[in-house]
């Protein structure tokens, strides 16, 4: 029973997460067909639109895809928010945006169909989930509660028989052949599992009650917004349709949780059938003759007036309701059973916190009587080891009493499953896959060019540099920070004459004297000859 519960039970969040993952996996092929398609003609566009209708119907879970009336209803609701004329825009979106829009369309269509069902304009195939849950959850809770009451009764009877064995040697000889301890531990474990399931049922009932109120309020707000209007602003009604869809999804989740709860309860029932085989009702009745059977509540009431005297213990810390904050939320060891009775007597007696909670090495222990508390407090480590020894003799006590911290090599299945390091050997096998050579339709790009020089020519043509001018400038901040270049025309060699060089030639004087050296006559006769040319002759 413990192995079955450990492997199959999952908390609400894990169960819903797994269910949503499975749903996404089932819808993945349909989503892939819609988002990967590239329709070119009208017929292909219509085919994609029909796939969107199928996706919306499958995701909402409201009706069968093979029901023509349901398909028509979904198609009409989809066309009111997403006509075929918008398919062109939808096709141009990216894959991620397409997936998001598909989810939004599914929620809008679901909200519209729920509104139409409320107005009696359709939705005949939609089940009334709130009514079903309001009837089924209390029924499931009653079934668990009945099993729990039977469990309590058996636990009280087994405990009474075991106590009578310890008090009377004759009774011990008579009952020693019966597996009373094993039966007590089994029924106590069954009781713990049923308490978990009953808590889940109560949580579901509370959540469904809140969702019913929200659903009715949202539907009433939507009716007041619409009020037979011809045209309505989408910003007003679309959020209400989405809210209705989300609430309906929560109802569907509750249906799943209820089914899981019922299955777990029925499957656990088979593990308790061995009780009726080992102890038929007539045999149990005969064994209980002359034995006083006390319930857990009666045992606690008997000890309500007793309390540990703190002054009797110098080195022990005791906790009481009036002196401890969050007293009801303390983590009690051994699943709330008496810490003394387990190892000494082998009984799972309910502990009474009002007697006093012993805090030893940061762990809290409760007891079934004041005497048991005093004995345990004298040497807590000794009795803790006795409890561990008892758990080694009866391995089922490890989980029942939550003693995994005492056996570090043991771990629950759920914890091992989620651990990053798992010691399980991985299974390996050789596999192969084959894909098509061309999974996409051929696409020929006529503008593609492989020649580099042709690409250069096209680049120059696109640049059109004939009438372009490259300019650059520098500022004080950008100076010396990067290289700048400027393209200019080279300067031309040009000369300009601004003046004229001119000169004039003055005739050089040429004067000759004759007779300076003398002659035959005693006197000197000198003759001067001027051969200088006139100025106008030069």
GINORGI-V773989 format. One record per pair of residues at least 24 apart in sequence whose C-alpha atoms are under 7 Angstrom apart, sorted by sequence separation. I is the first residue (numbers start at 1). J is the second residue. If there is no record, write none. Layout:
i=I j=J
i=I j=J
This chain:
i=508 j=532
i=30 j=55
i=158 j=184
i=218 j=244
i=339 j=365
i=507 j=533
i=339 j=366
i=340 j=367
i=338 j=366
i=339 j=367
i=507 j=535
i=155 j=184
i=215 j=244
i=337 j=366
i=338 j=367
i=506 j=535
i=333 j=363
i=336 j=366
i=338 j=368
i=78 j=109
i=333 j=364
i=507 j=538
i=77 j=109
i=155 j=187
i=215 j=247
i=332 j=364
i=333 j=365
i=340 j=372
i=155 j=188
i=331 j=364
i=332 j=365
i=320 j=354
i=74 j=109
i=77 j=112
i=151 j=187
i=211 j=247
i=320 j=356
i=340 j=376
i=319 j=356
i=320 j=357
i=318 j=356
i=319 j=357
i=318 j=357
i=319 j=358
i=151 j=191
i=318 j=358
i=343 j=383
i=317 j=358
i=318 j=359
i=317 j=359
i=148 j=191
i=340 j=383
i=343 j=386
i=343 j=387
i=342 j=387
i=60 j=106
i=148 j=194
i=59 j=106
i=307 j=354
i=308 j=355
i=343 j=390
i=307 j=355
i=308 j=356
i=306 j=355
i=307 j=356
i=56 j=106
i=60 j=110
i=144 j=194
i=204 j=254
i=304 j=354
i=300 j=352
i=144 j=198
i=296 j=350
i=141 j=198
i=35 j=95
i=141 j=201
i=63 j=125
i=308 j=370
i=35 j=98
i=63 j=126
i=307 j=370
i=62 j=126
i=137 j=201
i=197 j=261
i=306 j=370
i=303 j=369
i=335 j=401
i=334 j=401
i=335 j=402
i=137 j=205
i=334 j=402
i=130 j=212
i=183 j=275
i=130 j=251
i=137 j=258
i=144 j=265
i=129 j=251
i=140 j=262
i=161 j=288
i=112 j=241
i=108 j=238
i=111 j=241
i=111 j=242
i=160 j=291
i=160 j=292
i=108 j=241
i=111 j=244
i=160 j=293
i=108 j=242
i=111 j=245
i=107 j=242
i=110 j=245
i=157 j=293
i=156 j=293
i=107 j=245
i=156 j=294
i=156 j=295
i=159 j=347
i=189 j=400
i=16 j=253
i=1 j=268
i=1 j=271
i=6 j=412
i=7 j=413
i=6 j=413
i=7 j=414
i=6 j=414
